[in-house]
Amino acid sequence: IRTCSESLFNKNLVPDQALEYRNVVLMELAGVKCFKFMAWTVIGIVLMHYLVQALDWERDEKYTLTDMILYDGNIIILDMVVFFVMSRLYRQRGIDTASWIFTAWLSAICTSWETNF
């Protein structure tokens, strides 16, 4: 019997290790984890934008992804960095596990879907 920590639900999609090339460290482990966190967050934002649009949930129809990047991009990046540091995600085993991504998606869907009730 496999334990919960060994299950596929709790394995990193991309390994947590420093980025090296020919024995030269290009990015330390904390930087790799921050980059993965920011990448998954941006992927989630983009996918949720299209999901909300496809399901015709309440949204500002004139607010595009381009508008989001131009007007709110710096705030989003600052929020991601502050959340990463204050939550001590650099100490976590990884944020690219299925359990982490599923929880983030569930919370994003619930907050977008609740306006239909």
C-alpha positions as CSV (number, residue, x, y, z in Angstrom):
1,I,0.0,0.0,0.0
2,R,1.4,3.4,-1.0
3,T,1.3,6.2,1.5
4,C,-0.2,9.5,0.7
5,S,3.2,11.2,0.3
6,E,4.2,8.6,-2.3
7,S,1.1,8.9,-4.4
8,L,1.0,10.6,-7.8
9,F,-1.3,13.3,-6.3
10,N,1.7,14.6,-4.2
11,K,4.6,14.2,-6.7
12,N,6.2,17.3,-8.3
13,L,5.5,17.6,-12.0
14,V,8.9,19.2,-12.4
15,P,11.7,18.2,-10.0
16,D,12.8,20.7,-7.4
17,Q,16.5,21.2,-8.0
18,A,18.9,24.0,-8.8
19,L,19.3,24.8,-12.5
20,E,22.8,23.9,-13.6
21,Y,24.8,23.9,-16.8
22,R,28.3,22.3,-17.0
23,N,28.6,22.4,-13.2
24,V,27.7,26.1,-13.1
25,V,24.6,27.0,-11.0
26,L,22.4,29.2,-13.2
27,M,19.6,29.4,-10.7
28,E,19.4,28.4,-7.0
29,L,16.7,26.1,-5.7
30,A,14.6,29.0,-4.3
31,G,14.7,30.8,-7.6
32,V,13.5,27.6,-9.4
33,K,10.7,27.2,-7.0
34,C,9.7,30.9,-7.4
35,F,9.8,30.6,-11.2
36,K,7.6,27.4,-11.0
37,F,5.1,29.2,-8.7
38,M,4.9,32.2,-11.0
39,A,4.6,30.1,-14.1
40,W,1.8,27.9,-12.7
41,T,0.0,31.0,-11.4
42,V,0.1,32.7,-14.8
43,I,-1.0,29.5,-16.5
44,G,-3.9,29.3,-14.1
45,I,-4.9,32.9,-14.7
46,V,-4.9,32.5,-18.5
47,L,-6.9,29.2,-18.3
48,M,-9.4,30.7,-15.9
49,H,-9.9,33.7,-18.2
50,Y,-10.8,31.4,-21.1
51,L,-12.9,29.1,-18.9
52,V,-15.0,32.0,-17.5
53,Q,-15.4,33.3,-21.1
54,A,-16.4,29.9,-22.5
55,L,-18.9,29.2,-19.7
56,D,-20.3,32.7,-20.0
57,W,-19.9,33.5,-16.4
58,E,-20.2,37.1,-15.2
59,R,-17.2,39.1,-16.3
60,D,-16.2,42.4,-17.8
61,E,-16.4,41.6,-21.5
62,K,-14.1,44.5,-22.4
63,Y,-11.3,43.4,-20.1
64,T,-8.9,41.3,-22.1
65,L,-5.7,39.5,-21.2
66,T,-3.8,42.3,-22.8
67,D,-5.5,44.8,-20.6
68,M,-4.7,42.7,-17.6
69,I,-1.0,42.6,-18.5
70,L,-0.8,46.3,-19.3
71,Y,-2.8,47.7,-16.3
72,D,-2.5,45.0,-13.6
73,G,0.6,43.0,-14.6
74,N,2.9,44.7,-12.2
75,I,0.5,44.3,-9.3
76,I,0.0,40.6,-10.1
77,I,3.8,40.0,-10.2
78,L,4.2,41.9,-6.9
79,D,1.5,39.8,-5.3
80,M,3.1,36.6,-6.5
81,V,6.5,37.5,-5.1
82,V,5.1,38.7,-1.7
83,F,2.9,35.6,-1.4
84,F,5.9,33.4,-2.3
85,V,8.2,35.0,0.3
86,M,5.6,35.5,3.1
87,S,4.2,32.0,2.7
88,R,7.7,30.6,2.8
89,L,7.0,28.6,-0.3
90,Y,10.8,28.4,-0.9
91,R,10.8,25.9,2.1
92,Q,7.9,23.8,0.7
93,R,8.5,20.6,-1.0
94,G,6.9,22.0,-4.2
95,I,3.9,23.8,-5.4
96,D,3.6,21.9,-8.7
97,T,1.9,18.9,-7.2
98,A,-1.5,17.8,-8.4
99,S,-2.9,18.5,-4.9
100,W,-1.7,22.1,-4.9
101,I,-2.9,22.8,-8.4
102,F,-6.3,21.1,-7.8
103,T,-6.8,23.2,-4.7
104,A,-5.9,26.4,-6.5
105,W,-8.2,25.6,-9.4
106,L,-11.1,24.7,-7.1
107,S,-10.8,28.0,-5.3
108,A,-10.6,29.9,-8.5
109,I,-13.6,28.2,-10.0
110,C,-15.7,28.6,-6.8
111,T,-15.1,32.3,-6.6
112,S,-15.9,32.8,-10.3
113,W,-18.9,30.5,-10.3
114,E,-20.6,31.9,-7.2
115,T,-21.8,35.0,-9.1
116,N,-24.3,32.8,-10.9
117,F,-26.3,32.1,-7.8
